Amino acid sequence: MSVHAAHAVDRHLFDERFLDEVVLQHVVVTIGHDFLLLFGDT
């Protein structure tokens, strides 16, 4: 039971890290898109 619980915790931490990466990439892409729009308008 403890081994299964430890595996579940490891997977949960991995999922959180993966979600953080996705959110970070989304923020970077969004900011980059906004910069392109700003520079394109000027």
Z-matrix of the N, CA and C atoms (Angstrom, degrees):
N
C 1 1.481
C 2 1.529 1 109.63
N 3 1.347 2 116.79 1 -43.21
C 4 1.464 3 119.49 2 -177.57
C 5 1.529 4 110.83 3 -66.49
N 6 1.337 5 116.61 4 -36.97
C 7 1.465 6 119.65 5 179.67
C 8 1.529 7 109.51 6 -64.51
N 9 1.334 8 116.86 7 -41.56
C 10 1.461 9 120.48 8 179.29
C 11 1.530 10 110.14 9 -64.74
N 12 1.337 11 116.45 10 -39.81
C 13 1.462 12 120.44 11 -179.66
C 14 1.530 13 109.92 12 -65.47
N 15 1.338 14 116.56 13 -41.60
C 16 1.455 15 120.37 14 179.88
C 17 1.526 16 109.81 15 -63.15
N 18 1.321 17 117.31 16 -40.59
C 19 1.465 18 120.98 17 179.11
C 20 1.521 19 109.58 18 -63.91
N 21 1.319 20 116.84 19 -40.32
C 22 1.470 21 120.61 20 -179.95
C 23 1.527 22 109.56 21 -64.11
N 24 1.341 23 117.07 22 -40.53
C 25 1.465 24 120.72 23 179.52
C 26 1.524 25 109.72 24 -64.89
N 27 1.338 26 117.10 25 -43.89
C 28 1.466 27 120.44 26 179.06
C 29 1.516 28 110.03 27 -60.20
N 30 1.324 29 117.40 28 -42.48
C 31 1.459 30 120.24 29 -179.39
C 32 1.518 31 110.08 30 -66.60
N 33 1.339 32 116.78 31 -37.59
C 34 1.464 33 120.06 32 -179.98
C 35 1.525 34 109.90 33 -64.28
N 36 1.341 35 116.62 34 -43.99
C 37 1.463 36 119.97 35 179.49
C 38 1.517 37 110.02 36 -64.20
N 39 1.328 38 117.50 37 -39.55
C 40 1.465 39 120.85 38 179.08
C 41 1.521 40 109.89 39 -63.98
N 42 1.340 41 116.41 40 -42.51
C 43 1.463 42 119.94 41 179.72
C 44 1.524 43 110.62 42 -62.67
N 45 1.345 44 117.04 43 -40.72
C 46 1.465 45 120.01 44 179.73
C 47 1.524 46 110.07 45 -63.73
N 48 1.333 47 116.46 46 -42.94
C 49 1.456 48 120.42 47 -179.67
C 50 1.532 49 109.30 48 -63.93
N 51 1.333 50 116.31 49 -41.44
C 52 1.465 51 120.43 50 179.86
C 53 1.525 52 110.46 51 -62.96
N 54 1.353 53 116.33 52 -42.23
C 55 1.463 54 119.76 53 179.38
C 56 1.523 55 110.24 54 -64.84
N 57 1.342 56 116.63 55 -39.10
C 58 1.470 57 119.50 56 178.43
C 59 1.519 58 110.00 57 -60.65
N 60 1.348 59 116.68 58 -41.13
C 61 1.470 60 120.41 59 179.84
C 62 1.519 61 110.15 60 -62.65
N 63 1.342 62 116.59 61 -43.74
C 64 1.467 63 120.93 62 -178.70
C 65 1.528 64 110.23 63 -63.95
N 66 1.340 65 116.72 64 -44.46
C 67 1.467 66 120.65 65 179.98
C 68 1.530 67 110.12 66 -63.23
N 69 1.350 68 116.31 67 -42.99
C 70 1.462 69 120.33 68 -179.36
C 71 1.532 70 110.16 69 -61.90
N 72 1.331 71 116.53 70 -44.62
C 73 1.468 72 119.95 71 179.57
C 74 1.526 73 110.03 72 -63.11
N 75 1.341 74 116.99 73 -40.12
C 76 1.462 75 120.53 74 -179.29
C 77 1.533 76 110.22 75 -63.51
N 78 1.349 77 115.99 76 -41.86
C 79 1.470 78 120.03 77 179.76
C 80 1.530 79 110.10 78 -64.42
N 81 1.337 80 116.37 79 -43.97
C 82 1.470 81 120.36 80 -179.12
C 83 1.529 82 109.89 81 -62.50
N 84 1.322 83 116.80 82 -43.95
C 85 1.466 84 120.33 83 -179.82
C 86 1.524 85 110.59 84 -64.25
N 87 1.348 86 116.33 85 -41.48
C 88 1.464 87 120.08 86 -179.44
C 89 1.523 88 110.80 87 -64.70
N 90 1.344 89 116.58 88 -45.02
C 91 1.468 90 119.83 89 179.95
C 92 1.528 91 109.78 90 -64.62
N 93 1.345 92 116.22 91 -41.92
C 94 1.458 93 119.91 92 178.87
C 95 1.519 94 110.73 93 -61.45
N 96 1.333 95 117.04 94 -39.99
C 97 1.464 96 121.12 95 179.27
C 98 1.526 97 109.81 96 -64.26
N 99 1.348 98 116.47 97 -41.96
C 100 1.471 99 120.27 98 179.47
C 101 1.523 100 110.28 99 -63.07
N 102 1.346 101 117.02 100 -40.58
C 103 1.464 102 120.47 101 179.20
C 104 1.520 103 110.08 102 -63.35
N 105 1.346 104 116.44 103 -40.84
C 106 1.465 105 119.55 104 179.55
C 107 1.526 106 109.46 105 -63.34
N 108 1.328 107 117.06 106 -39.55
C 109 1.461 108 120.11 107 179.68
C 110 1.534 109 109.99 108 -65.69
N 111 1.338 110 116.64 109 -41.87
C 112 1.466 111 120.04 110 -179.72
C 113 1.522 112 110.57 111 -64.15
N 114 1.325 113 116.69 112 -47.38
C 115 1.464 114 119.91 113 -178.76
C 116 1.524 115 110.70 114 -68.41
N 117 1.343 116 116.74 115 -30.53
C 118 1.461 117 119.83 116 179.71
C 119 1.518 118 111.09 117 -70.99
N 120 1.355 119 116.43 118 -31.80
C 121 1.470 120 119.82 119 -178.62
C 122 1.519 121 111.38 120 -74.15
N 123 1.341 122 117.07 121 -32.77
C 124 1.464 123 119.57 122 -175.20
C 125 1.516 124 111.58 123 -75.01
